[in-house]
Amino acid sequence: MGLSKISLRTFFRNLYNLFAYDYHELNVERRWQWVELRNYATMEKMLRFLEEEGSGPYRDELAFICRYGVQTFPYAQLKHLETVESGYDARLKMPFVLHKGKKLFFPQDVSKDKAEWYYHNFIERENLLGGNYMEKMPHCYQSEQFKVNDGDVFVDVGAAEGLVALDVIDKVSKVIIIESDKRWIKALRATFEPYKDKCVIIPKLVTNCNGKKTITLDRLLENETDRPIFVKMDIEGYEKTVLEAAKGFLSKHDIIKLACCTYHAEHDAQTIVSIFEQIGYHHEFSDGWMLFSDYDKSLLNPPFFRHGVIRAWKQ
């Protein structure tokens, strides 16, 4: 599909008007879809980039945003969840949604309706668990060939609500959950209480040193190498720091698979590829691209499009 300067310029002019005058009217559930564009200069910069890249590797994505607007996942929705069952635990004072019949709890400050919305987002838009809800799934950790297998040790680094870990709890031999945000700990403990015989929750930050509040990846895994290990990592851009510190440990073992987010910072994908290549790991990226602005910036920088997840293995 061709992308004319006129259509792109008109689109971005309209987008600016939306943010300048109508953004406060958008409900909270829709705001997550929009990449932050805080001023006209940002849009002009993105417009120039899109015009230059109109026939390049992002052609389909560019055509999509010209038609539907800028979204984190610039792909068509293929299907929706039919229903989401939810409830509120009066004793724990926390809402939950049912995932495969299992209660996935959310913090006390989250309403039941908001918990349902989060779950819809995880499944339908982010496609964290796959399922082909969208044309492409850049934030999906597994594929048909690269997946959590029966008997694996599953290590969820940056678990947040713990959906991915809960999804595989029945097939794995052990789950290790690491989450440094105290807001999630009570909900995680409630979710995994029925599986406490095979689940460990560690309220620490995974980084490049060991301390009272921190732990390294090799320390986490050092006693688990008698079984295959699957590591899922989403830690807000610290993935490269953790992997760099664990290179020696990872290079010694060929039973570890890693699925790491690469979208938090502009050059994360290239940096993490270099780390894996240095230690002899094969790699692939998840399908598609994400449009993502850094948490601490209002401006976007080229190339705007980023790989979502890298999957790596040694054998």
Secondary structure by P-SEA (a helix, b strand, c coil): ccccaaaaaaaaaaaaaaaacccccccccccccccccccaaaaaaaaaaaaaaccccaaaaaaaaacccccccccccccccccccccccccccbbbbbcccccccccccccaaaaaaaaaaacccccccccccccccccccccccccccccccccccccccaaaaaaacccccbbbbbbcccccaaaaaaaaccccccbbbbccccccccccccccccccccccccbbbbbbbbcccaaaaaaaaaaaaaaacccbbbbbbcccccaaaaaaaaaaaaacccccccccccccccccccccccccccccbbbbbcc
